[in-house]
Amino acid sequence: MAHACVLVHRSLFQRERSNIPAHGGRLAERESPCAIKERSFMSTLPACPKCSSQYTYEDGSLYVCPECAHEWNPQSTVAADDDDVKVYRDSAGNTLQDGDTVIVIKDLKLKGSNNVVKMGTKVKNIRLVDSDHDIDCKIDGIGPMSLKSEFVKKA
Ligand SMILES: [Zn+2]
């Protein structure tokens, strides 16, 4: 009984719609501005800061780049630009600060010598500098050194 009832209601509804063309016309009008709005909204998203891809999309509060899989928070990007402070990160993505202790994650050959900084070496009291070797430090038994943050992990 309930099943038959649903069928009757639906066919009644369809007949009503087809009898009043103005109703259908209004529906179509309501759909089109919505589609246009969505397209222009997409193009206002910023390009990927990593690879400059234009195909950025939103995932919750994050922006996501489909080409290099970079995800970022639009709010934190703006804040970083305002402060103009470089963020130093170790190989695991932890933020590094002056005075931190880090551990070398792979054997690093020193240029122009036979010395090797062994994997697992603890480096105390680092100093962050704005260069491609962004960690200034002193390693016991070797002396002053410059390391890349990508080869260390925060201790
Ligand atoms: Zn990208």
Residues whose N, C-alpha, C, O or C-beta is under 5 A from the ligand:
A	BS01	ZN	C48 K50 C51 S52 S53 C65 E67 C68 H70
